[in-house]
Amino acid sequence: MLTPIIIQPVRPSDIDALLSLSLKTFYDAFEHLNNPEDFEAYTSVAFTREKLLLEINNPDSAFYFAMIDDENVGYIKLNYASAQTEFKDNDAVEVERIYVLASQQGKQIGQQLINFAIAKAVEDGLKYIWLGVWEHNINAQRFYERSGFKAFSSHQFVLGKDVQTDILMKREL
C-alpha cells in the first residue's frame, strides 16, 4: 500500500537525525547477516558524525529524507561527478544509499525514493543512474529490477575484514 511521503533535502543542521537514521537502518538491515567484529569495524568508521558532515557538505552529494507526518522514515544519498564511488561520470548519478526504517517497510517508501532519484536524473539531463547492491540481498536486487535497473558488473565491498561482492546495476535514462 502506497503511503505518500514528503522528500526533503538533508541540511548540515540535520546531522544528528541523519546519523541516527543511518545507523538504525543499516544495523536493522545487515547486522544479523554479518560477523559482529567486521560489522562494528565498518560502522564505527562509515557512520560517524564527522564523516556524514563531510558527505553532506560535499557539493557533488545530496541526501534526502523521506518523511511521513514530520517523522524521518527513510533516506537516499545521491552522488554526482567526483563524489561517485566508482565511475566519476558527469553523465550519471549514483544511488549510494537508500534505506527505510524496518517499521515502515511495505509502504512503498523505497519505491518513491528511487522514483525521485530517477526523475531528478532525467531532469538533470543525465544518461544513466547506477548503484551497487550486495550479492546476497536478493530482495533489493528484485526491487531495482522492477524499477528498470539491470546488472552490468560487480565490485568488492569491504566490511571490516570481510571482502564482499556488490552487484552493480544501472538504468539508462
C-alpha positions in Angstrom: 0.0 0.0 0.0 1.3 3.4 -1.0 1.8 5.9 1.8 2.7 9.3 0.3 5.9 10.8 1.6 7.5 14.2 1.6 11.0 14.2 0.3 13.2 16.9 1.9 16.8 17.8 1.5 19.1 17.0 4.4 20.9 20.1 5.7 24.1 20.1 7.9 21.9 21.1 10.9 20.1 17.7 10.4 23.3 15.7 11.0 22.2 14.1 14.3 18.9 12.9 12.8 20.7 11.6 9.7 23.3 9.8 11.8 20.6 8.2 14.0 18.6 7.1 11.0 21.6 5.8 9.1 22.8 3.7 12.0 19.3 2.3 12.8 18.5 1.3 9.2 22.0 -0.1 8.5 22.0 -2.2 11.7 18.5 -3.4 11.1 19.2 -4.4 7.5 22.6 -6.1 7.9 23.9 -6.6 11.4 22.3 -10.1 11.7 23.9 -11.2 8.4 27.5 -10.3 9.2 30.3 -11.1 11.7 29.9 -8.8 14.7 33.6 -7.7 14.7 33.6 -6.9 11.0 30.3 -5.1 11.3 31.4 -2.9 14.2 34.7 -2.2 12.5 32.9 -0.9 9.4 30.1 1.1 11.1 32.5 2.8 13.6 34.2 4.4 10.6 31.5 4.7 8.0 28.8 6.2 10.2 30.4 8.9 12.3 29.1 12.4 12.7 32.3 13.8 11.1 32.2 11.6 8.1 28.5 12.3 7.4 29.1 16.0 7.8 31.8 15.8 5.1 29.4 13.9 2.9 26.5 16.4 3.5 28.8 19.3 2.7 30.2 17.8 -0.5 28.6 19.8 -3.3 28.5 16.6 -5.5 26.4 14.7 -3.0 22.9 15.1 -1.9 20.9 13.4 0.9 17.2 13.5 1.1 14.9 12.4 4.0 11.6 10.5 3.3 9.1 11.9 5.8 5.7 10.9 7.0 3.9 13.1 9.5 7.1 15.1 10.1 9.0 11.9 11.0 12.1 10.7 9.1 11.3 7.2 7.9 14.0 6.7 5.3 16.6 8.5 3.3 18.5 8.4 0.0 22.1 9.6 -0.9 22.9 10.6 -4.4 26.4 11.1 -5.7 27.3 13.1 -8.8 30.6 13.6 -10.7 33.6 13.2 -8.4 31.5 12.1 -5.4 30.6 8.8 -7.1 32.3 5.8 -5.5 33.3 4.2 -8.8 32.8 5.9 -12.2 33.0 9.6 -11.5 30.9 10.1 -14.7 29.4 13.6 -15.2 26.6 12.0 -17.2 25.4 9.7 -14.3 24.3 9.7 -10.8 25.0 7.0 -8.2 22.4 6.0 -5.6 25.0 5.2 -2.8 22.4 4.6 0.0 18.7 4.1 0.1 17.2 2.9 3.4 13.8 2.8 5.0 13.0 2.0 8.7 12.0 -1.6 9.2 8.8 -0.4 10.9 7.9 1.4 7.7 8.5 -1.4 5.1 5.7 -2.2 2.8 4.5 1.4 2.3 6.4 1.8 -1.0 8.7 4.4 0.6 11.7 2.9 -1.1 9.9 3.0 -4.5 9.0 6.6 -4.0 12.7 7.4 -3.2 14.0 5.6 -6.2 11.4 7.2 -8.5 12.5 10.6 -7.1 16.1 9.8 -7.9 15.2 8.7 -11.5 13.1 11.8 -12.0 15.9 14.0 -10.7 18.4 12.4 -13.0 16.1 12.8 -16.0 15.5 16.5 -15.0 19.3 17.0 -14.8 19.8 15.5 -18.3 21.9 12.6 -17.1 22.3 9.4 -19.2 22.0 6.8 -16.5 21.6 6.1 -12.8 23.6 3.3 -11.1 24.1 1.6 -7.8 25.7 -1.3 -6.0 23.7 -3.9 -4.1 25.1 -6.7 -2.0 25.1 -10.0 -3.9 23.1 -11.7 -1.1 20.4 -9.0 -0.9 18.1 -10.7 -3.5 15.1 -8.7 -2.4 16.9 -5.4 -3.1 18.1 -6.7 -6.5 14.5 -7.6 -7.4 13.3 -4.2 -6.2 15.8 -2.4 -8.5 15.0 -4.7 -11.5 11.3 -3.8 -11.1 12.5 -0.2 -11.4 14.3 -0.8 -14.6 17.8 -1.5 -13.4 20.0 -4.2 -14.9 23.1 -5.8 -13.6 26.2 -4.9 -15.6 29.2 -5.6 -13.4 30.3 -6.1 -9.8 32.9 -4.7 -7.3 34.3 -5.6 -3.9 32.9 -4.0 -0.8 34.9 -4.4 2.4 33.0 -4.7 5.6 35.7 -4.8 8.4 37.9 -7.6 7.1 35.2 -9.3 5.2 35.5 -8.8 1.4 32.0 -8.9 -0.1 30.7 -8.6 -3.6 28.3 -5.9 -4.7 26.3 -6.3 -8.0 26.5 -3.1 -10.0 23.2 -2.2 -11.6 22.2 0.7 -13.8 19.2 2.2 -15.6 19.6 4.0 -18.8 17.6 7.2 -19.0 
